[in-house]
Amino acid sequence: MQRIPLVEQHRGSELRLRALFLQGLDGDEQAYRRFLQATAAHLRAFLRRRLGSWPDEVEDLVQECLLAIHNQRRSYYTAVPLTAWMHAIARYKLIDWFRRHVRQGSLHDPLDEADGLFTSADEDAGHARRDVLTLLATLPDKQRKAIIYTKLDGLSVREAASAMQMSEASIKVAVHRGLKTLAGSLRETT
């Protein structure tokens, strides 16, 4: 089986979002709309990992982040990875949210020191994503891409079908078979 390097897989999401963003900055409304939809899915996953105790707040924070990204879009420096820029905005919005919503004294560490917590969470998430992508590399191309689009990138079945030029039913089957294969391989290793 051909293995896709992890760096290449991460770069794929970065390049896709960056291309849509830059096209949007150049006036392509459709590209900008697709960028916002893909970014919403990306941020939703990013924020869910950090707001486990408050899942109802994720959508509000996603909207705040999208608004901030839109308002700051002209300040984006193209030498910086777009996802790093977006994550920085999301972290600031998340810290602001914690300051507004968490009662004083309910956390042991002051919120000013929260950056260290998020860095650790980012590293853990990065390791987990690497492990998942390593497992996914063992799957056939269609199954792997279908799982990445729908389960990791947060696209709908319809969006994944459009991106892969497949029917929605084929996407569902590919995801089901891929997850079943992964579950079987995990059972063998434990």
TORTI-101777 format. One record per residue: residue number from 1; residue in three letters; x, y, z of N, C-alpha, C, O in turn. Coordinates in steps of 0.2 Angstrom, whole numbers, always signed. Each point is the difference from the previous one (the first is absolute). Example, Ala and Ser with C-alpha at 12.3 -4.5 7.8 and 13.67 -1.06 7.14 Angstrom:
// TORTI-101777
(1 ala (+66 -28 +39) (-4 +6 +0) (+4 +6 +0) (+5 -1 +3));
(2 ser (-7 +6 -7) (+4 +6 +1) (-4 +5 +3) (+3 +6 +1));
// end
This chain:
// TORTI-101777
(1 met (+4 -6 +0) (-4 +6 +0) (+4 +6 +0) (+6 +1 +3));
(2 gln (-8 +4 -7) (+4 +6 +0) (-2 +5 +6) (-6 +1 +1));
(3 arg (+11 +1 +2) (-1 +5 +6) (+1 +7 -2) (+5 +2 -3));
(4 ile (-10 +2 +5) (+0 +7 -1) (+4 +3 +6) (-2 +0 +5));
(5 pro (+7 +4 -6) (+4 +3 +5) (-5 +5 +4) (-4 +3 -3));
(6 leu (+5 -3 +10) (-5 +4 +4) (+1 +7 -2) (-5 +4 +0));
(7 val (+11 -1 -1) (+1 +7 -2) (-4 +1 -6) (-3 +6 +0));
(8 glu (+3 -10 -5) (-4 +1 -6) (-8 +1 +2) (-3 +4 -3));
(9 gln (+1 -8 +7) (-7 +0 +2) (-2 +6 +3) (-5 +3 -1));
(10 his (+9 -1 +6) (-1 +7 +4) (+0 +5 -5) (-4 +5 +0));
(11 arg (+9 -5 -5) (+1 +5 -5) (-6 +1 -4) (-2 +5 -3));
(12 gly (-1 -11 +1) (-6 +0 -4) (-6 +5 +3) (-2 +4 -4));
(13 ser (+1 -5 +10) (-5 +5 +3) (+2 +7 +0) (-4 +4 -2));
(14 glu (+10 -3 +4) (+3 +7 +0) (-1 +3 -7) (-2 +6 -1));
(15 leu (+5 -10 -4) (+0 +3 -7) (-7 +1 -3) (-2 +5 -3));
(16 arg (-3 -9 +5) (-7 +0 -2) (-3 +7 +3) (-3 +4 -4));
(17 leu (+4 -4 +10) (-3 +6 +4) (+3 +7 -3) (-3 +5 -1));
(18 arg (+10 -6 +0) (+4 +6 -2) (-2 +3 -7) (-1 +5 -1));
(19 ala (+0 -10 -3) (-2 +1 -7) (-7 +4 +0) (-1 +5 -4));
(20 leu (-4 -8 +7) (-6 +3 +1) (+0 +7 +3) (-4 +4 -3));
(21 phe (+8 -3 +8) (+0 +6 +4) (+3 +5 -5) (-3 +6 -1));
(22 leu (+8 -7 -2) (+4 +5 -5) (-5 +1 -6) (+0 +6 -2));
(23 gln (-3 -11 +0) (-5 +2 -6) (-6 +4 +3) (-2 +5 -4));
(24 gly (+0 -6 +10) (-5 +4 +3) (+3 +8 +0) (-4 +4 -1));
(25 leu (+10 -4 +4) (+3 +7 +0) (+0 +4 -6) (+0 +6 -1));
(26 asp (+1 -10 -5) (+0 +3 -6) (-7 +1 -3) (+0 +2 -6));
(27 gly (-5 -3 +9) (-7 +1 -2) (-4 -6 -2) (-6 +2 -2));
(28 asp (+8 -8 +3) (-4 -6 -2) (-4 -1 +6) (+2 -3 +4));
(29 glu (-9 +5 -5) (-5 -1 +5) (-1 -8 +2) (-1 -2 +6));
(30 gln (+1 -2 -11) (-2 -7 +0) (+6 -3 +4) (-1 -4 +5));
(31 ala (+7 +6 -6) (+6 -3 +3) (+0 +2 +7) (+2 -4 +5));
(32 tyr (-4 +10 -4) (+0 +3 +7) (-5 -4 +4) (+1 -1 +6));
(33 arg (-7 +0 -9) (-5 -4 +4) (+2 -7 +2) (-1 -2 +5));
(34 arg (+4 -1 -10) (+3 -7 +1) (+5 +0 +5) (+1 -4 +5));
(35 phe (+4 +10 -5) (+5 +0 +6) (-4 +1 +6) (+2 -3 +5));
(36 leu (-7 +7 -4) (-3 +1 +7) (-4 -7 +2) (+1 -1 +6));
(37 gln (-3 -2 -11) (-4 -7 +2) (+6 -5 +2) (-1 -3 +6));
(38 ala (+6 +3 -9) (+5 -5 +2) (+4 +2 +6) (+1 -4 +4));
(39 thr (+0 +11 -3) (+3 +3 +6) (-5 -2 +6) (+2 -1 +6));
(40 ala (-8 +2 -7) (-5 -1 +6) (+1 -7 +2) (+0 -2 +6));
(41 ala (+0 -3 -11) (+1 -7 +2) (+6 -1 +4) (+1 -4 +5));
(42 his (+5 +7 -8) (+6 -1 +3) (+0 +3 +7) (+3 -3 +5));
(43 leu (-6 +9 -4) (+0 +3 +7) (-4 -4 +5) (+1 +0 +6));
(44 arg (-7 -2 -9) (-4 -4 +4) (+4 -6 +4) (-1 -1 +6));
(45 ala (+4 -3 -10) (+4 -5 +2) (+6 +2 +5) (+1 -2 +6));
(46 phe (+2 +8 -8) (+5 +3 +5) (-3 +2 +7) (+3 -1 +5));
(47 leu (-9 +4 -6) (-3 +3 +7) (-3 -6 +4) (+0 +0 +6));
(48 arg (-3 -5 -10) (-3 -6 +4) (+5 -3 +5) (-2 -2 +5));
(49 arg (+8 +1 -8) (+5 -3 +4) (+2 +4 +7) (+2 -3 +5));
(50 arg (-3 +10 -6) (+2 +4 +6) (-6 +2 +4) (+1 +2 +6));
(51 leu (-7 -4 -8) (-6 +2 +4) (-5 -6 +1) (-6 +0 +0));
(52 gly (+10 -5 +2) (-4 -7 +2) (-5 +1 +5) (-6 -3 -1));
(53 ser (+7 +7 +6) (-6 +1 +5) (-5 +5 -2) (-5 +0 +3));
(54 trp (+6 +4 -9) (-5 +4 -2) (-1 +0 -8) (+1 +4 -3));
(55 pro (-4 -10 +1) (-1 -1 -7) (-5 +4 -3) (+1 +2 -6));
(56 asp (-6 +1 +10) (-5 +5 -3) (+3 +6 -2) (-3 +4 -4));
(57 glu (+9 -2 +6) (+3 +6 -1) (+5 +0 -6) (+2 +6 -3));
(58 val (-1 -11 +0) (+4 -1 -6) (-2 +4 -6) (+4 +4 -3));
(59 glu (-11 -4 +1) (-2 +3 -5) (+0 +8 +0) (+2 +3 -4));
(60 asp (-3 -1 +10) (+1 +8 +2) (+7 +2 -1) (+1 +5 -3));
(61 leu (+4 -9 +5) (+7 +2 -1) (+2 -1 -7) (+4 +4 -2));
(62 val (-7 -9 -1) (+2 -1 -8) (-2 +7 -3) (+4 +2 -4));
(63 gln (-10 +0 +5) (-3 +6 -3) (+5 +6 +2) (+1 +4 -5));
(64 glu (+1 -3 +11) (+4 +5 +2) (+7 +0 -3) (+2 +5 -3));
(65 cys (+0 -11 +2) (+7 -1 -3) (-1 +2 -8) (+5 +3 -3));
(66 leu (-10 -5 +0) (-1 +1 -7) (-1 +8 -1) (+3 +2 -5));
(67 leu (-6 +1 +9) (-1 +7 +0) (+7 +4 +0) (+1 +4 -3));
(68 ala (+3 -7 +8) (+6 +3 +1) (+5 -1 -6) (+4 +4 -2));
(69 ile (-4 -10 +0) (+4 -2 -6) (-2 +5 -6) (+4 +2 -3));
(70 his (-11 -1 +2) (-2 +4 -5) (+2 +7 +1) (+2 +3 -5));
(71 asn (-3 +0 +11) (+2 +7 +1) (+8 +1 +0) (+2 +5 -2));
(72 gln (+2 -10 +3) (+7 +0 +0) (+3 -3 -6) (+6 +0 -1));
(73 arg (-10 -2 -4) (+3 -3 -6) (+5 +4 -4) (+5 -3 -3));
(74 arg (-5 +9 +3) (+5 +5 -3) (+6 +0 +4) (+6 +2 -3));
(75 ser (-6 -4 +9) (+6 +0 +4) (+4 -7 +0) (+6 +0 +2));
(76 tyr (-8 -5 -6) (+3 -6 -1) (+7 +1 -4) (+0 +3 -5));
(77 tyr (+5 -5 +8) (+7 +0 -3) (+1 -7 -3) (+0 -5 +3));
(78 thr (+1 +5 -10) (+0 -6 -4) (+6 -5 +2) (+0 -5 -2));
(79 ala (+5 +8 +5) (+5 -4 +2) (-1 -5 +6) (+3 -5 +1));
(80 val (-9 +6 +2) (-2 -4 +6) (-5 -5 -2) (-4 +2 -4));
(81 pro (+5 -8 +6) (-6 -5 -2) (-7 +3 +2) (+0 +2 +6));
(82 leu (-4 -3 -10) (-7 +3 +1) (-3 -4 +6) (-3 +4 +4));
(83 thr (+4 -10 -3) (-3 -4 +6) (+3 +3 +6) (-4 +0 +5));
(84 ala (+10 +1 -4) (+3 +3 +6) (-3 +7 +1) (-1 +1 +6));
(85 trp (+0 +3 -11) (-3 +7 +1) (-7 -1 +3) (-2 +3 +5));
(86 met (-2 -8 -8) (-7 -1 +2) (+0 -3 +7) (-4 +2 +4));
(87 his (+8 -7 -2) (+1 -2 +7) (+1 +5 +5) (-2 +0 +5));
(88 ala (+7 +5 -7) (+1 +5 +5) (-6 +4 +1) (-1 +2 +6));
(89 ile (-3 +0 -11) (-6 +4 +1) (-5 -4 +4) (-3 +2 +5));
(90 ala (+3 -9 -6) (-5 -4 +4) (+2 -1 +7) (-4 +0 +5));
(91 arg (+11 +0 -4) (+2 +0 +7) (-2 +6 +4) (-2 +0 +6));
(92 tyr (+3 +6 -9) (-1 +6 +3) (-8 +1 +2) (-2 +2 +5));
(93 lys (-2 -5 -10) (-7 +0 +1) (-2 -4 +6) (-5 +1 +4));
(94 leu (+8 -7 -4) (-1 -5 +5) (+2 +3 +7) (-4 -1 +5));
(95 ile (+10 +4 -5) (+2 +3 +7) (-5 +5 +2) (-2 +1 +6));
(96 asp (+0 +4 -11) (-5 +5 +2) (-7 -4 +2) (-3 +3 +5));
(97 trp (+1 -8 -8) (-6 -4 +2) (+1 -2 +7) (-5 +1 +4));
(98 phe (+11 -4 -2) (+1 -3 +7) (+0 +6 +5) (-3 -1 +5));
(99 arg (+5 +7 -7) (+0 +6 +4) (-7 +2 +2) (-2 +2 +5));
(100 arg (-2 -3 -10) (-7 +3 +0) (-4 -5 +4) (-5 +1 +4));
(101 his (+6 -8 -5) (-5 -5 +2) (+2 -4 +6) (-4 -3 +3));
(102 val (+10 +2 -1) (+2 -4 +5) (+1 +4 +6) (+3 +5 +1));
(103 arg (-6 -7 +5) (+0 +3 +6) (+7 +1 +3) (+4 -5 -1));
(104 gln (-3 +10 +4) (+7 +1 +3) (+1 -5 +5) (-5 -1 +4));
(105 gly (+11 -2 -4) (+1 -5 +5) (-2 -7 -2) (+2 -5 +4));
(106 ser (-5 +4 -9) (-2 -7 -2) (+6 -3 -4) (+0 -6 -1));
(107 leu (+4 +10 -1) (+7 -3 -3) (+5 +1 +5) (+0 +5 +3));
(108 his (+5 -10 -3) (+5 +1 +5) (+6 +5 -3) (+3 +3 +4));
(109 asp (-3 -3 -10) (+5 +5 -3) (-3 +6 -3) (-6 -1 -2));
(110 pro (+9 +7 +3) (-3 +6 -3) (+0 -1 -7) (+4 -3 -3));
(111 leu (-9 +6 +0) (-1 +0 -7) (+6 +3 -4) (+1 -2 -6));
(112 asp (+3 +6 +9) (+5 +3 -4) (+5 -5 -1) (+5 +1 -5));
(113 glu (-5 -7 +9) (+5 -5 -2) (-3 -6 -4) (+3 -5 +0));
(114 ala (-9 +7 -3) (-3 -6 -3) (+3 -2 -7) (-1 -5 -2));
(115 asp (+6 +10 -1) (+3 -2 -6) (+4 -6 +1) (+0 -4 -5));
(116 gly (+3 +2 +10) (+4 -6 +1) (-5 -6 +0) (+3 -5 -3));
(117 leu (-9 +6 +5) (-4 -6 +0) (-2 -1 -7) (-1 -6 -2));
(118 phe (+0 +11 -2) (-2 -1 -7) (+5 -3 -4) (-1 -4 -5));
(119 thr (+7 +6 +6) (+6 -3 -3) (+1 -7 +1) (+1 -4 -5));
(120 ser (-2 +2 +11) (+0 -7 +2) (-6 -4 -4) (+1 -5 -3));
(121 ala (-7 +8 +3) (-5 -3 -3) (+1 -1 -8) (-2 -4 -3));
(122 asp (+5 +10 +0) (+2 +0 -7) (+5 -6 -1) (-1 -4 -5));
(123 glu (+6 +3 +9) (+5 -5 -1) (-4 -7 +0) (+1 -4 -4));
(124 asp (-5 +3 +9) (-4 -6 +1) (-4 -2 -6) (+0 -5 -3));
(125 ala (-4 +11 +1) (-4 -1 -6) (+5 -2 -6) (-3 -4 -5));
(126 gly (+8 +7 +4) (+5 -1 -5) (+2 -7 -1) (+1 -3 -5));
(127 his (+1 +0 +11) (+2 -7 +1) (-6 -5 -2) (+1 -4 -3));
(128 ala (-7 +6 +6) (-6 -4 -2) (-1 +0 -7) (-2 -5 -3));
(129 arg (+2 +11 +0) (-1 +1 -8) (+5 -4 -4) (-2 -4 -4));
(130 arg (+8 +4 +7) (+6 -4 -4) (-2 -7 +0) (+1 -4 -4));
(131 asp (-3 +1 +10) (-1 -7 +1) (-6 -2 -4) (+0 -5 -3));
(132 val (-5 +9 +3) (-6 -1 -4) (+2 +0 -8) (-3 -5 -4));
(133 leu (+7 +10 +2) (+2 +0 -7) (+4 -6 -2) (+0 -2 -6));
(134 thr (+4 +0 +11) (+4 -6 -2) (-4 -6 -1) (+1 -4 -4));
(135 leu (-7 +3 +8) (-4 -5 -1) (-4 +0 -6) (-1 -4 -4));
(136 leu (-1 +10 +2) (-4 +2 -6) (+4 -2 -6) (-2 -2 -5));
(137 ala (+9 +3 +6) (+4 -1 -6) (+0 -8 -2) (+2 -1 -6));
(138 thr (-4 -3 +10) (-1 -7 -2) (-6 -2 -4) (-1 -5 -3));
(139 leu (-4 +10 +2) (-6 -1 -3) (+1 +2 -8) (+4 +3 -2));
(140 pro (-8 -6 -2) (-1 +2 -7) (-1 +7 +0) (-3 +3 +4));
(141 asp (+5 +0 -10) (+0 +8 -1) (-8 +2 +1) (+0 +5 +4));
(142 lys (-5 -8 -7) (-6 +3 +1) (-3 +0 +7) (-3 +4 +2));
(143 gln (+4 -10 +1) (-2 +0 +7) (+4 +5 +5) (-4 +3 +4));
(144 arg (+10 -3 -5) (+4 +5 +4) (-3 +7 -1) (-1 +4 +5));
(145 lys (+1 -2 -11) (-2 +7 -2) (-7 +1 +3) (-2 +6 +2));
(146 ala (-3 -11 -3) (-7 +1 +2) (+0 +1 +8) (-4 +4 +3));
(147 ile (+8 -8 +1) (+0 +1 +7) (+3 +7 +2) (-2 +3 +4));
(148 ile (+8 -1 -8) (+3 +6 +2) (-5 +6 -1) (-1 +4 +4));
(149 tyr (-2 -4 -10) (-5 +5 -1) (-6 +1 +5) (-1 +5 +2));
(150 thr (-2 -11 -1) (-6 +0 +4) (+1 +0 +8) (-3 +3 +3));
(151 lys (+9 -7 -1) (+1 -1 +7) (+5 +5 +3) (-1 +2 +6));
(152 leu (+6 +0 -10) (+5 +4 +3) (-1 +7 -2) (+1 +5 +4));
(153 asp (-2 -4 -11) (-1 +7 -2) (-7 +3 +1) (-1 +6 +0));
(154 gly (-4 -11 +2) (-7 +3 +2) (-4 +1 -6) (-5 +4 +1));
(155 leu (+7 -6 -7) (-5 +2 -6) (-6 -5 +1) (+0 -5 +3));
(156 ser (-5 +7 -6) (-6 -4 -1) (+1 -5 -5) (+5 +0 -4));
(157 val (-9 -5 +4) (+0 -5 -5) (-1 +3 -7) (+4 -2 -5));
(158 arg (-8 +7 +4) (-1 +3 -6) (+6 +4 -2) (+2 -1 -6));
(159 glu (+1 +4 +10) (+6 +4 -1) (+6 -5 -2) (+4 +2 -5));
(160 ala (-3 -7 +9) (+5 -5 -2) (-1 -3 -7) (+4 -1 -4));
(161 ala (-11 -1 +3) (-1 -3 -7) (+2 +5 -5) (+2 -2 -6));
(162 ser (-4 +8 +7) (+2 +5 -5) (+8 +1 -1) (+2 +0 -6));
(163 ala (+1 +0 +11) (+7 +1 +0) (+4 -7 -3) (+5 +1 -4));
(164 met (-8 -6 +5) (+3 -7 -3) (-3 -2 -6) (+2 -5 -3));
(165 gln (-7 +9 +1) (-4 -2 -7) (-3 -7 +1) (+1 -4 -5));
(166 met (-4 +3 +10) (-3 -7 +1) (-8 +2 +2) (-1 +5 +2));
(167 ser (-3 -11 -1) (-6 +1 +2) (+0 +0 +8) (+5 -2 +3));
(168 glu (-10 +5 +0) (-1 +0 +7) (+0 -7 +3) (+3 -1 +5));
(169 ala (-7 -3 -9) (+0 -7 +3) (+7 -4 +0) (+2 -3 +4));
(170 ser (+2 +5 -9) (+7 -3 -1) (+4 +3 +6) (+4 -4 +2));
(171 ile (-5 +10 +0) (+4 +3 +5) (-2 -4 +7) (+5 -2 +3));
(172 lys (-11 +1 -2) (-3 -3 +6) (+3 -7 +0) (+2 -2 +6));
(173 val (-2 -2 -11) (+3 -7 -1) (+7 +0 +2) (+3 -4 +3));
(174 ala (+1 +9 -6) (+7 +1 +0) (+2 +1 +8) (+5 -3 +2));
(175 val (-9 +7 +1) (+2 +2 +7) (-2 -6 +4) (+4 -2 +5));
(176 his (-10 -1 -6) (-1 -6 +4) (+5 -6 -1) (+2 -2 +5));
(177 arg (+0 +1 -11) (+5 -6 -1) (+6 +2 +3) (+4 -4 +3));
(178 gly (-2 +11 -4) (+7 +2 +3) (+0 -1 +8) (+5 -2 +2));
(179 leu (-10 +5 +1) (-1 -1 +7) (+0 -7 +3) (+3 -2 +5));
(180 lys (-6 -2 -9) (-1 -7 +2) (+7 -4 -1) (+2 -4 +4));
(181 thr (+2 +6 -9) (+7 -2 -1) (+4 +2 +5) (+4 -4 +3));
(182 leu (-4 +10 -1) (+4 +3 +5) (-2 -3 +7) (+5 -2 +4));
(183 ala (-11 +1 -2) (-2 -3 +6) (+3 -8 +0) (+2 -2 +5));
(184 gly (-2 -1 -10) (+2 -7 -1) (+8 +0 +1) (+2 -4 +4));
(185 ser (+1 +9 -7) (+8 +0 +1) (+2 +2 +7) (+5 -2 +3));
(186 leu (-10 +6 +1) (+2 +2 +6) (-1 -6 +5) (+3 -1 +5));
(187 arg (-9 -3 -6) (-1 -5 +4) (+6 -5 -1) (+2 -4 +5));
(188 glu (+1 +3 -10) (+6 -5 -1) (+6 +3 +4) (+4 -5 +2));
(189 thr (-3 +11 -2) (+6 +2 +4) (-1 +1 +7) (+5 +0 +4));
(190 thr (-11 -1 -1) (-1 +0 +7) (-1 -7 +3) (-1 +0 +6));
// end
